[in-house]
Amino acid sequence: MTLYLIDLAGVAVFAVSGVLAAGRKQLDLFGVVVLAMVTAIGGGTLRDVLMDRGEVFWMSDPTYLVVITLVALATVAWVRRRRPPEHSLEVADAAGLAFFVVSGGQIASEAGLPAVSVLVVGMMTGVAGGMIRDVLTAEIPFILRHRQLYATAALAGVALWLLLETLGVVRPFASVCGMALTFTLRLLSIYRGLRVPSFHYDGR
């Protein structure tokens, strides 16, 4: 049940980021909902296909699509009444990333994958939806923006969750810690300019 709630929270906040990205490009209402959906389900869909889990999660449970649609419409109504705060898209994306890296890691772990694969699946689940959103709106994906903590934040969060579970910490607390680390690192990158050290080679 905890994993299911984390997944629903993840699709909800990623849907918000999709709506805000669509608003920046002045898409129509249909386009807004479509972008919200691909943002919210993109990472989980890729995860389920690569892991050969049978039915993709949102196909077997339409609750996800209902939540995404309702959140998208509610976000549109809210934005029309009040201008979103600065960095709203980035913060919503950070929240979705935090939820999905942990849920993706848990699913991979329950499938019996080795630790390295759990880390990769968790990161991929978190970053893929946002990448699809940014590509469709002709933006540079966050994961490729100069030295931003994105994939690094995702890996750190899922690694902390996995470490705590391995040490016997109860899953809900371990999950919260992993999500909090990813979210905090993203906020530090957004608001404080925390960056990954760069590699420079001048070709000489």
C-alpha positions in Angstrom: 0.0 0.0 0.0 2.9 2.4 0.8 4.4 1.8 -2.6 1.1 2.4 -4.3 0.6 5.7 -2.5 4.1 6.8 -3.4 3.4 6.0 -7.1 0.2 8.0 -7.0 1.9 10.9 -5.4 4.7 10.7 -8.0 2.3 10.8 -11.0 0.4 13.7 -9.4 3.3 16.0 -9.0 4.9 15.0 -12.3 1.5 15.8 -13.9 1.8 19.3 -12.4 5.2 19.8 -13.9 3.8 18.7 -17.3 1.0 21.2 -17.1 3.4 24.0 -16.2 5.6 23.1 -19.1 2.6 23.0 -21.4 1.6 26.4 -20.2 4.9 27.9 -21.0 4.5 26.6 -24.6 0.8 27.8 -24.7 -0.6 24.4 -25.6 -4.4 23.8 -25.8 -6.2 21.9 -23.1 -5.9 18.6 -24.8 -2.2 19.2 -25.3 -1.9 20.1 -21.6 -3.5 16.8 -20.5 -1.4 14.8 -22.9 1.9 16.3 -21.8 0.9 15.8 -18.1 0.2 12.2 -18.9 3.4 11.4 -20.7 5.4 13.2 -18.0 3.7 11.3 -15.2 3.7 7.8 -16.7 6.8 7.9 -18.9 9.3 6.7 -16.4 7.2 4.0 -15.0 6.2 2.8 -18.5 9.9 2.5 -19.5 10.6 0.6 -16.2 7.8 -1.9 -16.7 8.7 -2.5 -20.4 12.4 -3.1 -19.7 11.7 -5.3 -16.7 9.1 -7.2 -18.7 6.5 -6.9 -15.9 3.6 -7.9 -18.0 0.9 -5.2 -18.1 2.2 -1.6 -17.8 1.1 -0.2 -14.4 -1.3 2.4 -15.7 -3.0 -0.1 -18.2 -3.9 -2.4 -15.4 -5.0 0.3 -13.0 -6.8 3.3 -14.6 -6.7 5.1 -11.3 -3.4 6.6 -12.4 -4.9 8.2 -15.5 -7.8 9.5 -13.5 -5.5 11.1 -11.0 -3.3 12.6 -13.7 -6.3 14.1 -15.5 -7.9 15.6 -12.4 -4.6 17.0 -11.2 -3.9 18.5 -14.7 -7.3 20.2 -14.8 -7.0 21.4 -11.3 -3.6 22.9 -12.0 -4.9 24.7 -15.1 -7.7 26.2 -13.0 -5.2 27.3 -10.3 -2.7 28.8 -12.7 -5.5 30.8 -14.4 -6.4 32.4 -11.0 -2.9 32.9 -9.6 0.6 33.1 -11.1 2.7 30.2 -9.9 5.8 31.0 -7.8 9.2 31.1 -9.4 10.7 27.7 -10.1 7.3 26.0 -9.7 8.0 23.6 -12.6 11.5 22.7 -11.3 10.1 22.1 -7.8 7.2 20.0 -9.0 9.7 18.0 -11.1 12.0 17.6 -8.1 9.1 16.2 -6.1 8.1 13.7 -8.8 11.8 12.7 -9.2 12.0 12.0 -5.4 8.8 9.9 -5.4 9.7 7.9 -8.5 13.3 7.0 -7.8 12.2 5.3 -4.6 9.1 3.6 -6.0 11.2 2.4 -9.0 13.9 1.1 -6.7 11.4 -0.8 -4.6 9.9 -2.5 -7.6 13.3 -3.5 -8.9 14.3 -4.8 -5.5 11.1 -6.8 -5.1 11.8 -8.3 -8.5 15.1 -9.7 -7.1 17.4 -7.5 -9.2 21.0 -6.9 -8.0 21.8 -3.7 -6.2 23.4 -2.0 -9.1 20.3 -2.7 -11.3 18.1 -1.4 -8.5 20.0 1.9 -8.5 19.7 2.2 -12.3 16.0 1.3 -12.5 15.2 3.7 -9.7 17.1 6.6 -11.4 15.6 5.7 -14.8 12.1 5.7 -13.4 12.6 9.1 -11.9 14.2 10.9 -14.8 12.6 9.4 -17.9 9.2 11.2 -17.7 10.8 14.6 -17.3 13.1 13.9 -20.2 10.1 13.1 -22.4 8.3 16.2 -21.3 11.3 18.4 -22.1 12.0 16.8 -25.5 8.3 17.3 -26.5 8.4 20.9 -25.5 11.8 21.5 -27.2 13.7 22.2 -24.0 17.0 20.8 -22.8 16.2 18.0 -20.3 17.1 18.8 -16.8 19.4 15.8 -16.7 21.5 17.4 -19.5 21.6 21.0 -18.2 25.0 22.2 -17.3 26.3 20.5 -14.1 22.8 20.4 -12.4 22.3 17.8 -9.7 19.6 15.7 -11.3 20.7 12.1 -12.1 23.1 12.5 -9.2 20.3 13.5 -6.8 18.2 10.5 -8.1 21.1 8.1 -7.5 21.8 9.5 -4.1 18.2 9.1 -3.0 17.7 5.5 -4.2 21.1 4.5 -2.8 20.2 5.9 0.6 16.9 4.1 0.6 18.6 0.8 -0.4 21.3 1.2 2.2 18.8 1.8 5.0 16.7 -1.1 4.0 19.8 -3.3 3.8 20.6 -2.2 7.4 17.2 -3.3 8.5 15.5 0.1 8.8 11.7 -0.2 8.3 10.7 0.5 4.7 8.4 3.6 5.3 11.2 5.5 7.1 13.9 4.4 4.6 11.6 5.5 1.8 11.0 8.9 3.3 14.8 9.4 3.9 15.6 8.5 0.3 12.9 10.8 -1.1 14.0 13.6 1.2 17.6 13.4 0.1 16.7 13.5 -3.6 14.3 16.4 -3.1 16.8 18.3 -1.0 19.7 17.9 -3.4 17.5 19.1 -6.3 16.3 22.2 -4.3 19.9 23.0 -3.4 20.8 22.8 -7.1 17.8 25.0 -8.1 18.0 27.7 -5.4 21.6 27.6 -4.3 23.4 26.7 -7.5 24.9 23.4 -6.1 26.6 21.8 -9.1 28.4 18.7 -10.1 32.2 19.3 -10.6 32.8 19.6 -14.3 35.4 17.9 -16.5 37.3 20.0 -18.9 39.6 18.9 -21.7 41.0 21.4 -24.1 42.1 18.9 -26.7 45.9 19.7 -26.6 
